[in-house]
Amino acid sequence: MTAAHRIALILGLFFSIASTSQAQASSDSTPGDWPTASSAQVGLSEARLHSLDTAIRSGEFNKIGSVLIARHGKLAYENYFDGDAATLRDTRSATKTITGILIGIAIEERKLSGVDAKVLDLLPERARRMQNSDPRKTAITIEDFLTMSSPLECDDWNDASRGNEERMYLVEDWAQFVLDLPIRGRMRVGEQCETPPYGRYFSYCTGGVFTLSEVLQKSHRHTH
């Protein structure tokens, strides 16, 4: 299987799996009782599915626990490579993608004004008791957290970072932990950073994306 074929296969799987929630919503079946169909009935290639199965079992694709593909409201492929349907999965950062999707839905449904909305404006009760207040923190937007480019001292790839996710796990209130973080500094007073090539300073920050789950929760409550 060539690199191009692997990329096409992964993209195809992503969009097929992403469409399953829409297919489930249009089905009269209860969750866990999806109507099924053969791959041919929904226009999927049996040969390509077999190739996928072989690639996963041979170790060409690593850490694949299960693959389900639904099309036209019917489950056409379901296979488990580690455990079965009842096995719990540690999805971890895969849920960051789901957070981004839900933010988009909330904006489309006008529950959020857009990615430029200020996070602290949406969480005023947290802003009132926030530590390390700074005007730059009040300017943090949904987009800043989605793109992991907020000015907070939060870097999961740096064990010494105050906002490293391993430190977040030690406290109960994760969102407050994130919003209490100080603005990241420099190694020396007056030190200047190079201008980022794409206009943002990136640092991998799980906590920022997690905080958006509370933004989503609040936006849902306020529209019901």
C-alpha positions as a Markdown table, in Angstrom:
| # | Residue | x | y | z |
|---|---|---|---|---|
| 1 | Met | 0.0 | 0.0 | 0.0 |
| 2 | Thr | 1.5 | 3.3 | -1.1 |
| 3 | Ala | 1.7 | 6.4 | 1.1 |
| 4 | Ala | -0.9 | 8.1 | -1.1 |
| 5 | His | -3.2 | 5.1 | -0.6 |
| 6 | Arg | -2.7 | 5.1 | 3.1 |
| 7 | Ile | -3.5 | 8.9 | 3.3 |
| 8 | Ala | -6.6 | 8.4 | 1.2 |
| 9 | Leu | -7.7 | 5.5 | 3.3 |
| 10 | Ile | -7.3 | 7.4 | 6.6 |
| 11 | Leu | -9.2 | 10.4 | 5.2 |
| 12 | Gly | -11.9 | 8.1 | 4.0 |
| 13 | Leu | -12.2 | 6.5 | 7.4 |
| 14 | Phe | -12.3 | 9.8 | 9.2 |
| 15 | Phe | -15.2 | 11.2 | 7.1 |
| 16 | Ser | -17.0 | 7.9 | 7.2 |
| 17 | Ile | -16.8 | 7.7 | 11.0 |
| 18 | Ala | -17.6 | 11.4 | 11.4 |
| 19 | Ser | -20.8 | 10.9 | 9.4 |
| 20 | Thr | -22.1 | 8.1 | 11.7 |
| 21 | Ser | -23.7 | 10.6 | 14.2 |
| 22 | Gln | -25.8 | 12.1 | 11.4 |
| 23 | Ala | -26.7 | 8.6 | 10.1 |
| 24 | Gln | -27.8 | 7.6 | 13.6 |
| 25 | Ala | -30.0 | 10.7 | 14.0 |
| 26 | Ser | -31.8 | 9.9 | 10.8 |
| 27 | Ser | -32.4 | 6.3 | 11.8 |
| 28 | Asp | -35.5 | 5.1 | 13.7 |
| 29 | Ser | -33.4 | 2.5 | 15.5 |
| 30 | Thr | -32.4 | 3.0 | 19.1 |
| 31 | Pro | -28.6 | 3.5 | 19.9 |
| 32 | Gly | -26.8 | 0.3 | 19.8 |
| 33 | Asp | -29.3 | -1.3 | 17.4 |
| 34 | Trp | -28.3 | 0.2 | 14.0 |
| 35 | Pro | -29.7 | -1.2 | 10.8 |
| 36 | Thr | -26.9 | -3.0 | 8.9 |
| 37 | Ala | -26.1 | -3.6 | 5.3 |
| 38 | Ser | -23.4 | -5.3 | 3.3 |
| 39 | Ser | -20.6 | -3.1 | 1.9 |
| 40 | Ala | -21.9 | -3.6 | -1.6 |
| 41 | Gln | -25.4 | -2.4 | -0.6 |
| 42 | Val | -24.0 | 1.0 | 0.4 |
| 43 | Gly | -21.4 | 1.3 | -2.3 |
| 44 | Leu | -18.2 | 0.4 | -0.3 |
| 45 | Ser | -15.4 | -1.7 | -1.8 |
| 46 | Glu | -15.2 | -5.1 | -0.1 |
| 47 | Ala | -11.6 | -5.4 | -1.4 |
| 48 | Arg | -10.6 | -2.1 | 0.2 |
| 49 | Leu | -12.2 | -3.1 | 3.5 |
| 50 | His | -10.3 | -6.3 | 3.4 |
| 51 | Ser | -7.1 | -4.4 | 2.7 |
| 52 | Leu | -7.8 | -2.2 | 5.7 |
| 53 | Asp | -8.4 | -5.2 | 7.9 |
| 54 | Thr | -5.1 | -6.8 | 6.7 |
| 55 | Ala | -3.1 | -3.6 | 7.2 |
| 56 | Ile | -4.3 | -3.2 | 10.8 |
| 57 | Arg | -3.8 | -6.8 | 11.8 |
| 58 | Ser | -0.3 | -6.7 | 10.3 |
| 59 | Gly | 0.7 | -3.7 | 12.4 |
| 60 | Glu | 0.9 | -1.3 | 9.4 |
| 61 | Phe | -1.5 | 1.0 | 11.3 |
| 62 | Asn | -0.8 | 1.1 | 15.0 |
| 63 | Lys | -3.1 | 1.5 | 18.0 |
| 64 | Ile | -6.3 | 0.9 | 16.2 |
| 65 | Gly | -8.8 | -0.6 | 18.6 |
| 66 | Ser | -11.9 | -0.7 | 16.4 |
| 67 | Val | -13.3 | 0.6 | 13.1 |
| 68 | Leu | -16.9 | 1.2 | 12.3 |
| 69 | Ile | -18.2 | 2.6 | 9.0 |
| 70 | Ala | -21.8 | 3.7 | 8.5 |
| 71 | Arg | -23.2 | 5.0 | 5.2 |
| 72 | His | -26.7 | 6.0 | 4.2 |
| 73 | Gly | -27.8 | 5.4 | 7.8 |
| 74 | Lys | -26.6 | 1.8 | 7.8 |
| 75 | Leu | -23.7 | 0.1 | 9.5 |
| 76 | Ala | -21.7 | -1.6 | 6.8 |
| 77 | Tyr | -18.4 | -2.4 | 8.6 |
| 78 | Glu | -17.7 | -3.2 | 12.2 |
| 79 | Asn | -14.5 | -4.8 | 13.4 |
| 80 | Tyr | -12.7 | -4.9 | 16.7 |
| 81 | Phe | -8.9 | -5.4 | 16.9 |
| 82 | Asp | -8.5 | -5.0 | 20.6 |
| 83 | Gly | -11.3 | -6.3 | 22.8 |
| 84 | Asp | -14.9 | -6.0 | 21.7 |
| 85 | Ala | -17.8 | -3.5 | 21.5 |
| 86 | Ala | -18.0 | -3.3 | 25.3 |
| 87 | Thr | -14.3 | -2.5 | 25.8 |
| 88 | Leu | -13.6 | 1.0 | 27.1 |
| 89 | Arg | -11.3 | 3.1 | 25.0 |
| 90 | Asp | -8.9 | 5.8 | 26.1 |
| 91 | Thr | -9.7 | 8.3 | 23.4 |
| 92 | Arg | -7.7 | 11.2 | 24.9 |
| 93 | Ser | -6.8 | 13.8 | 22.3 |
| 94 | Ala | -9.2 | 12.4 | 19.8 |
| 95 | Thr | -11.9 | 14.3 | 21.7 |
| 96 | Lys | -10.2 | 17.6 | 20.8 |
| 97 | Thr | -11.5 | 17.1 | 17.3 |
| 98 | Ile | -15.0 | 16.4 | 18.6 |
| 99 | Thr | -14.7 | 19.7 | 20.7 |
| 100 | Gly | -13.9 | 21.6 | 17.5 |
| 101 | Ile | -16.8 | 20.0 | 15.7 |
| 102 | Leu | -19.2 | 20.9 | 18.5 |
| 103 | Ile | -17.9 | 24.5 | 18.6 |
| 104 | Gly | -18.7 | 24.7 | 14.9 |
| 105 | Ile | -22.2 | 23.4 | 15.4 |
| 106 | Ala | -22.8 | 25.8 | 18.3 |
| 107 | Ile | -21.8 | 28.7 | 16.1 |
| 108 | Glu | -24.0 | 27.5 | 13.3 |
| 109 | Glu | -26.9 | 27.2 | 15.7 |
| 110 | Arg | -26.2 | 30.7 | 17.0 |
| 111 | Lys | -25.5 | 29.5 | 20.5 |
| 112 | Leu | -22.0 | 31.1 | 20.2 |
| 113 | Ser | -21.3 | 34.2 | 18.3 |
| 114 | Gly | -18.1 | 32.9 | 16.6 |
| 115 | Val | -14.5 | 31.9 | 17.3 |
| 116 | Asp | -13.7 | 35.5 | 18.2 |
| 117 | Ala | -15.8 | 35.3 | 21.3 |
| 118 | Lys | -13.9 | 36.0 | 24.5 |
| 119 | Val | -13.6 | 32.9 | 26.7 |
| 120 | Leu | -13.8 | 34.9 | 30.0 |
| 121 | Asp | -16.9 | 36.8 | 28.8 |
| 122 | Leu | -18.5 | 33.4 | 28.4 |
| 123 | Leu | -17.4 | 32.2 | 31.8 |
| 124 | Pro | -17.9 | 35.4 | 34.0 |
| 125 | Glu | -18.2 | 33.5 | 37.3 |
| 126 | Arg | -14.7 | 32.0 | 36.7 |
| 127 | Ala | -13.3 | 35.4 | 35.7 |
| 128 | Arg | -14.3 | 36.9 | 39.0 |
| 129 | Arg | -12.3 | 34.5 | 41.0 |
| 130 | Met | -9.4 | 34.0 | 38.5 |
| 131 | Gln | -5.8 | 34.3 | 39.8 |
| 132 | Asn | -3.0 | 36.0 | 37.9 |
| 133 | Ser | -5.3 | 38.6 | 36.3 |
| 134 | Asp | -3.9 | 40.2 | 33.1 |
| 135 | Pro | -5.5 | 42.1 | 30.2 |
| 136 | Arg | -4.0 | 39.6 | 27.8 |
| 137 | Lys | -6.0 | 36.8 | 29.5 |
| 138 | Thr | -9.3 | 38.7 | 29.1 |
| 139 | Ala | -8.5 | 38.8 | 25.4 |
| 140 | Ile | -8.2 | 35.1 | 24.9 |
| 141 | Thr | -10.7 | 33.8 | 22.4 |
| 142 | Ile | -12.3 | 30.5 | 21.5 |
| 143 | Glu | -9.9 | 30.4 | 18.5 |
| 144 | Asp | -6.9 | 30.8 | 20.7 |
| 145 | Phe | -7.8 | 27.7 | 22.7 |
| 146 | Leu | -8.8 | 25.7 | 19.6 |
| 147 | Thr | -5.5 | 26.5 | 17.9 |
| 148 | Met | -3.5 | 26.1 | 21.1 |
| 149 | Ser | -2.0 | 29.6 | 20.7 |
| 150 | Ser | -3.2 | 31.4 | 23.8 |
| 151 | Pro | -0.6 | 33.4 | 25.8 |
| 152 | Leu | -1.0 | 31.2 | 28.9 |
| 153 | Glu | 1.9 | 29.4 | 30.3 |
| 154 | Cys | 0.7 | 26.0 | 29.2 |
| 155 | Asp | 2.8 | 23.5 | 27.3 |
| 156 | Asp | 2.2 | 19.7 | 27.6 |
| 157 | Trp | 5.5 | 19.1 | 25.7 |
| 158 | Asn | 7.5 | 20.8 | 28.5 |
| 159 | Asp | 7.6 | 18.9 | 31.8 |
| 160 | Ala | 8.5 | 22.1 | 33.6 |
| 161 | Ser | 5.5 | 24.1 | 32.3 |
| 162 | Arg | 3.2 | 25.2 | 35.0 |
| 163 | Gly | 0.2 | 24.4 | 32.8 |
| 164 | Asn | 1.4 | 20.9 | 31.8 |
| 165 | Glu | -1.5 | 18.5 | 31.7 |
| 166 | Glu | 0.1 | 16.2 | 34.3 |
| 167 | Arg | -0.2 | 19.0 | 36.8 |
| 168 | Met | -3.8 | 19.7 | 35.8 |
| 169 | Tyr | -4.8 | 16.1 | 36.7 |
| 170 | Leu | -3.8 | 16.7 | 40.3 |
| 171 | Val | -6.6 | 19.2 | 40.9 |
| 172 | Glu | -10.4 | 18.7 | 40.7 |
| 173 | Asp | -11.4 | 21.9 | 38.8 |
| 174 | Trp | -9.5 | 21.7 | 35.5 |
| 175 | Ala | -11.1 | 24.8 | 33.9 |
| 176 | Gln | -10.2 | 27.0 | 36.8 |
| 177 | Phe | -6.7 | 25.5 | 36.8 |
| 178 | Val | -6.3 | 26.6 | 33.2 |
| 179 | Leu | -7.7 | 30.1 | 33.7 |
| 180 | Asp | -5.6 | 30.7 | 36.8 |
| 181 | Leu | -2.4 | 30.1 | 34.8 |
| 182 | Pro | -0.1 | 33.1 | 34.4 |
| 183 | Ile | 1.0 | 34.6 | 31.0 |
| 184 | Arg | 4.1 | 32.8 | 29.8 |
| 185 | Gly | 7.3 | 34.7 | 30.3 |
| 186 | Arg | 10.8 | 34.7 | 28.8 |
| 187 | Met | 14.0 | 33.2 | 30.0 |
| 188 | Arg | 15.5 | 36.7 | 30.4 |
| 189 | Val | 14.0 | 40.1 | 31.0 |
| 190 | Gly | 13.4 | 41.8 | 27.7 |
| 191 | Glu | 14.0 | 38.7 | 25.7 |
| 192 | Gln | 12.2 | 38.9 | 22.3 |
| 193 | Cys | 10.7 | 36.0 | 20.4 |
| 194 | Glu | 10.9 | 35.6 | 16.7 |
| 195 | Thr | 7.7 | 36.5 | 14.9 |
| 196 | Pro | 5.8 | 33.2 | 14.3 |
| 197 | Pro | 5.5 | 32.3 | 10.6 |
| 198 | Tyr | 1.7 | 31.9 | 10.8 |
| 199 | Gly | 0.9 | 34.8 | 13.1 |
| 200 | Arg | 0.5 | 32.6 | 16.3 |
| 201 | Tyr | 2.7 | 31.1 | 18.9 |
| 202 | Phe | 1.8 | 27.5 | 19.3 |
| 203 | Ser | 2.2 | 25.3 | 22.4 |
| 204 | Tyr | 0.3 | 22.1 | 22.9 |
| 205 | Cys | -2.2 | 22.8 | 25.7 |
| 206 | Thr | -4.8 | 20.2 | 26.6 |
| 207 | Gly | -6.3 | 22.4 | 29.3 |
| 208 | Gly | -7.3 | 25.1 | 26.9 |
| 209 | Val | -9.3 | 22.8 | 24.7 |
| 210 | Phe | -10.8 | 21.2 | 27.8 |
| 211 | Thr | -12.0 | 24.6 | 29.0 |
| 212 | Leu | -14.0 | 25.0 | 25.8 |
| 213 | Ser | -16.1 | 22.0 | 27.0 |
| 214 | Glu | -17.4 | 24.3 | 29.7 |
| 215 | Val | -18.1 | 27.0 | 27.2 |
| 216 | Leu | -20.1 | 24.6 | 25.2 |
| 217 | Gln | -22.0 | 23.4 | 28.3 |
| 218 | Lys | -22.9 | 27.0 | 29.2 |
| 219 | Ser | -24.0 | 28.0 | 25.7 |
| 220 | His | -26.3 | 25.0 | 25.6 |
| 221 | Arg | -27.9 | 25.8 | 29.0 |
| 222 | His | -28.5 | 29.4 | 28.0 |
| 223 | Thr | -30.5 | 28.5 | 24.9 |
| 224 | His | -32.8 | 26.1 | 26.7 |
